[in-house]
Amino acid sequence: MITKFVGPDDASSLNSWTSLIVNEIKGGMYKDAVPEWLSCSDINDAANCATQWAIDTNKLVCDYVLKTDPEGKELSGSYYRGAAPLIQQQIAKGGVRLASWLNQIFGAPQEGHHSLFGSDGLVLQISEVEL
Protein backbone atom coordinates (compact mmCIF):
# COMPACT_ATOMS: atom_id res chain seq x y z
CA MET A 1 0.00 0.00 0.00
CA ILE A 2 2.85 2.39 0.75
CA THR A 3 4.36 2.18 -2.74
CA LYS A 4 0.92 2.80 -4.23
CA PHE A 5 0.57 5.87 -1.99
CA VAL A 6 4.15 7.19 -2.20
CA GLY A 7 5.35 5.99 -5.57
CA PRO A 8 8.30 3.82 -6.57
CA ASP A 9 10.45 2.26 -3.86
CA ASP A 10 13.36 4.59 -4.44
CA ALA A 11 15.23 7.28 -2.53
CA SER A 12 13.53 10.16 -4.32
CA SER A 13 9.99 8.99 -3.51
CA LEU A 14 10.87 8.15 0.08
CA ASN A 15 12.64 11.48 0.61
CA SER A 16 9.62 13.33 -0.77
CA TRP A 17 7.26 11.40 1.49
CA THR A 18 9.51 11.95 4.51
CA SER A 19 9.56 15.70 3.83
CA LEU A 20 5.79 15.73 3.48
CA ILE A 21 5.34 13.95 6.81
CA VAL A 22 7.82 16.22 8.60
CA ASN A 23 6.08 19.32 7.21
CA GLU A 24 2.70 17.99 8.36
CA ILE A 25 4.15 17.39 11.84
CA LYS A 26 5.74 20.81 12.08
CA GLY A 27 2.92 22.95 10.73
CA GLY A 28 0.32 20.92 8.93
CA MET A 29 -2.48 18.54 9.73
CA TYR A 30 -0.54 16.67 12.45
CA LYS A 31 0.77 19.70 14.34
CA ASP A 32 -2.10 19.89 16.82
CA ALA A 33 -1.95 16.13 17.44
CA VAL A 34 1.72 16.07 18.49
CA PRO A 35 1.08 16.90 22.18
CA GLU A 36 -1.38 13.99 22.38
CA TRP A 37 1.10 11.67 20.63
CA LEU A 38 3.71 12.66 23.22
CA SER A 39 1.36 12.43 26.21
CA CYS A 40 3.07 9.18 27.14
CA SER A 41 6.68 9.58 26.12
CA ASP A 42 8.71 9.09 29.29
CA ILE A 43 11.45 6.52 28.63
CA ASN A 44 11.37 5.68 32.34
CA ASP A 45 7.78 4.48 31.88
CA ALA A 46 8.43 2.51 28.71
CA ALA A 47 6.16 -0.45 29.46
CA ASN A 48 3.17 1.77 30.17
CA CYS A 49 3.82 3.96 27.12
CA ALA A 50 4.23 0.93 24.84
CA THR A 51 0.92 -0.43 26.17
CA GLN A 52 -0.82 2.90 25.53
CA TRP A 53 0.58 3.05 22.00
CA ALA A 54 -0.53 -0.53 21.33
CA ILE A 55 -4.05 0.26 22.56
CA ASP A 56 -4.11 3.30 20.27
CA THR A 57 -3.02 1.24 17.28
CA ASN A 58 -5.35 -1.65 18.10
CA LYS A 59 -8.26 0.81 18.01
CA LEU A 60 -7.42 1.49 14.35
CA VAL A 61 -7.42 -2.22 13.64
CA CYS A 62 -10.85 -2.60 15.24
CA ASP A 63 -12.35 0.61 13.85
CA TYR A 64 -11.01 0.39 10.30
CA VAL A 65 -9.25 -2.81 9.28
CA LEU A 66 -11.64 -5.37 10.72
CA LYS A 67 -14.84 -3.48 10.02
CA THR A 68 -14.26 -3.96 6.27
CA ASP A 69 -14.20 -7.78 6.59
CA PRO A 70 -11.12 -8.29 4.36
CA GLU A 71 -11.23 -12.07 4.91
CA GLY A 72 -10.03 -13.52 1.63
CA LYS A 73 -11.36 -10.62 -0.42
CA GLU A 74 -9.60 -8.18 -2.69
CA LEU A 75 -9.46 -4.84 -0.88
CA SER A 76 -11.29 -2.19 -2.82
CA GLY A 77 -10.19 1.27 -3.84
CA SER A 78 -12.36 2.79 -1.14
CA TYR A 79 -10.55 0.70 1.48
CA TYR A 80 -7.18 1.90 0.15
CA ARG A 81 -8.29 5.55 0.07
CA GLY A 82 -9.28 5.31 3.72
CA ALA A 83 -6.26 3.27 4.85
CA ALA A 84 -3.46 5.25 3.17
CA PRO A 85 -3.90 8.38 5.33
CA LEU A 86 -4.09 6.19 8.46
CA ILE A 87 -0.82 4.51 7.52
CA GLN A 88 0.86 7.89 6.99
CA GLN A 89 -0.47 9.17 10.32
CA GLN A 90 0.82 6.08 12.14
CA ILE A 91 4.27 6.58 10.58
CA ALA A 92 4.25 10.25 11.63
CA LYS A 93 3.15 9.30 15.14
CA GLY A 94 5.88 6.68 15.43
CA GLY A 95 8.50 9.12 14.15
CA VAL A 96 7.53 11.77 16.70
CA ARG A 97 7.61 9.26 19.53
CA LEU A 98 10.93 7.78 18.42
CA ALA A 99 12.45 11.27 18.13
CA SER A 100 11.24 12.12 21.61
CA TRP A 101 12.82 9.00 23.08
CA LEU A 102 16.09 9.52 21.19
CA ASN A 103 16.24 13.09 22.43
CA GLN A 104 15.71 11.84 26.00
CA ILE A 105 18.41 9.17 25.61
CA PHE A 106 21.00 11.38 23.93
CA GLY A 107 20.11 14.69 25.57
CA ALA A 108 18.72 18.00 24.47
CA PRO A 109 20.18 19.91 21.54
CA GLN A 110 23.30 21.86 22.39
CA GLU A 111 25.05 24.76 20.76
CA GLY A 112 27.13 23.55 17.81
CA HIS A 113 24.71 20.73 17.06
CA HIS A 114 22.39 20.45 14.12
CA SER A 115 18.97 18.95 13.77
CA LEU A 116 18.10 16.75 10.85
CA PHE A 117 14.98 18.89 10.21
CA GLY A 118 15.23 21.99 12.40
CA SER A 119 15.39 22.95 16.04
CA ASP A 120 11.82 22.10 17.00
CA GLY A 121 12.81 19.44 19.52
CA LEU A 122 11.05 16.66 17.61
CA VAL A 123 14.09 15.09 16.02
CA LEU A 124 17.42 13.75 17.13
CA GLN A 125 20.14 16.36 17.18
CA ILE A 126 23.56 15.52 15.78
CA SER A 127 26.83 17.40 16.16
CA GLU A 128 28.87 18.85 13.34
CA VAL A 129 31.61 16.34 14.10
CA GLU A 130 29.26 13.42 13.47
CA LEU A 131 28.16 14.83 10.10
N, C-alpha and C positions, 0 to 999 in steps of 0.2 A: 504494500500500500504506500510505503514511503516513496519509492521510486516513481510511482504513478503521480504522487502529490508534488514531489520535489523536482523530478526529472532524472536524467541519467545518473548512474552511480559513479560520479566522477568528482574531482576536487572542486571544479567550478560550481556545479549544482549544490554541493554540500556547503561550500563557503557562502553562497548566496542565501541558502536557507538558514544557516547559522546567523548571518547578519540580520536577516528578517526577524528571527526569534529574539535576538539581542535587542533590536530596536523596539520590538513589541514589549519587551520586559522593561526597558528604560523609559519609554514614553508612549507606548501604544496601548493596545487592548489588554495587556497583562499587567500594566503598571499598578493599577489599584489592587490587584490580587496578590502582589508580592508580600505585603505584610501578613496576609493569611497563610501563604505558603511557608513563611518563616516563623509562624506562631509556635511551632515545635521544631527548634533547630539547635538545641543545646547538645553538644557532643557528649556531655556528661550524663545525658538522659537518652542515650542512643536507642535503647530497647523500646522505651515508650514512644519516641519519635518514629521509629521504624514501624511500630504497630499502628500509630495514627496515620502514617502515610499509606500503609497497606489497606486500612479501612477506607481511606479516601479513594484509592484506586479500585478496590473491590466494589465500591458504590457505582463506579462507571461500568464495570462488568455487569452488574445486576441491572442498572438503569438503561444501558444501551446495548451491550453485546448480546446478552441473553434474551432480551425482550424481542429481538428480531428472529429468534429461532433459526440460527444458521445451520442446524443439524443436517449435514449432508447436502445442503443446497448451495447453489451459486449465489454469492452475495451480490445484490443489485447495486446499481449506480446510486440509488438513494441512500443505501447503507454506507457506501464509500463516502458520499458527500457529507454525511453526518459524522463519520468516524475520523476522517482526515484532520479536521480541526481539533478533535479530542486528542489525537495522537500528538499533534504539534504542541498543544497545551501541556500534556504530560511531560514531553521532552523539556519544555521551558521550565516547568515546575521542578523537575529533577535537576536541571542545570543550576537553578537558583539555590536549591538546597545543597547541592554538592559544593558550589562556590562558597556558601556560608560556612560549611564544615571545613573546607580547605583553609579559608581565612582564619577560622578559629584555631586550627592545628598549626598553621605556619605564622600566625600573627597578623596584626593590622598592617596596612600599607605604611611604609616609611619613606622619608625623603630620599630621593635617589633611586626609587623603585618605580616600575611602570606597570600599569594594568594592561591586560590583554585587550580590554574594551573601554577603558576609561577609569575614572576614580570614584565610581559610584558605590564601592564597597560590595558589589555583588559578585565580583570575580577575583580569582587568585591574583595576587600581585607578584611580580617577578623583578629581580634586580637587574640593572644594566649588565652586570658581570655575567649573569646567567643567560643573557640574550646572545 
